[in-house]
């Protein structure tokens, strides 16, 4: 089934205005449970109640309140909160462009896919082709629901892709964290050995080769429980850091079935690919 | 002090490093409480049994799943038995180039901290950090967090090991499945149009400086809250109408290029 759009608006690229539709780029395949009471499986519902009276409060009587640092309470209507969207909530105006490679992935929040509204297909494809050719992303802002966000507009799989972005002050750096001091430097030999192990495990990234195995485990567990079997998690085994790093690294390399370096393996596999498909590497 | 969300073992071959995970992002949004307008009471959410309307305490809540028309109930403890080894250990399965990973896969960023001050742990942690940063590679593994499995990318960032949860390939939507994404032979852009667009992009290119972007929404919302407190009123912004989509694409591109070249 084709997914439904979650937002409609306009991308403004200079004087080129493109009417677009926004779709989530994420599909949820997790096994979902319902909240129930353990004793009898009775379904749970959530109720909004007054914290003192315990009485249920109807939705139309619920308001949002902001508490100031001095404990003062400011009550706001939904429309008043929505006023923070600004005056152009439906327009993503591209302010400038950035080489995609310059952006650390920590700044990307959620991915979305843009579609074109009828009549804007060609303008959409012009911007897409230009972004693909220059390997850049456009930065702008837009308001989804009541929240204005910073966004990056790039390309993926022949489509315009939009990411909501994190602001710099939302990203924590290591100076904000109380981490144990890393005093002793590893020896040259240890580094070399670790790099050899990295090389042994190096691969070309292929996301499709990694599958979620947890979903199947959960479904298996549900079936076991339904069959009346006892379910006990195994005791936690604790792995200890090795006494001798060099010995552990050497054994890890020796134990690995693969002995060739990444480079040698790549060479061989691309030579193989050329032979079988005649493709140029 | 950052709160640990998860602690376990990062294993690199036979080198096991006890680590804990802390978030690498913080929520700076302005948050509101819900209140009852009539009584001024704070609103709380309570879990109630649908049948007898009794409140159910947190520890008596289980996970219900319908299987062949019959409900199966699992406790937290039973659910934790689904993949115990991946709940506690992140085993590095392979190393790949960071740039090869499509950022659409990235989910939430964390830091991994050594979970002990002991010399053995600190040395193993630092060795892994240094070796990965030298090799310019990221480690790929998997972890189960809050009853969901994620791929993870572990790399050096800012002097520490960072971990980013990633979605599986089948959780990322293929744009080809969306009919509104234009494709095919209709509306193929002309070469001249794309050339113009690339020129505009070049003229509008800046270096990435995350600190230049201010969260205007946050400051506008604070202004609204202050105005409401002082005057009891909020001025509604005038919403500008959406501009019409362009009809003459080439003319619009030319005009835009002339404008960006001027500035």
Interface residues (C-beta under 8 A of the other chain):
Chain A: X2 X3 X5 X9 X10 X12 X13 X14 X15 X16 X17 X18 X19 X21 X23 X24 X25 X26 X27 X28 X29 X30 X31 X33 X34 X35 X36 X37 X38 X39 X41 X42 X43 X44 X45 X46 X47 X48 X49 X50 X51 X52 X53 X54 X57 X61 X62 X63 X64 X65 X66 X67 X68 X72 X73 X74 X75 X76 X79 X80 X81 X83 X84 X85 X86 X87 X88 X89 X90 X91 X94 X96 X97 X98 X99 X101 X102 X103 X104 X105 X106 X107 X108 X111 X113 X114 X115 X116 X117 X119 X120 X121 X122 X123 X124 X125 X126 X127 X129 X130 X131 X133 X134 X136 X138 X139 X141 X143 X147 X148 X149 X150 X156 X157 X158 X159 X161 X163 X165 X166 X167 X168 X169 X170 X171 X172 X173 X174 X176 X177 X178 X179 X180 X181 X182 X183 X184 X185 X186 X190 X191 X194 X195 X197 X198 X199 X201 X202 X203 X204 X205 X207 X208 X210 X211 X212 X213 X214 X215 X217 X218 X220 X221 X222 X223 X225 X226 X231 X232 X233 X234 X236 X238 X239 X240 X241 X242 X243 X245 X248 X249 X251 X252 X253 X255 X256
Chain B: X1 X2 X9 X11 X12 X13 X14 X15 X16 X17 X18 X22 X23 X24 X25 X26 X27 X28 X29 X30 X32 X33 X34 X35 X36 X37 X38 X39 X41 X42 X43 X44 X45 X46 X47 X48 X49 X50 X51 X52 X56 X60 X61 X62 X63 X64 X65 X66 X67 X68 X70 X71 X72 X73 X74 X75 X77 X78 X79 X80 X81 X82 X83 X84 X86 X88 X89 X92 X93 X94 X95 X96 X97 X98 X99 X100 X101 X102 X103 X104 X105 X106 X109 X111 X113 X114 X116 X117 X118 X119 X120 X121 X122 X123 X124 X125 X126 X127 X128 X129 X130 X131 X132 X134 X135 X137 X140 X142 X144 X147 X148 X149 X151 X157 X158 X159 X160 X162 X164 X167 X168 X169 X170 X171 X172 X173 X174 X175 X176 X177 X178 X179 X180 X181 X182 X183 X186 X187 X188 X189 X193 X194 X197 X198 X200 X201 X202 X204 X205 X206 X207 X208 X210 X211 X213 X214 X215 X216 X217 X220 X221 X224 X225 X228 X229 X234 X235 X236 X237 X238 X239 X240 X242 X243 X244 X245 X246 X249 X252 X253 X255 X256 X257 X259 X260
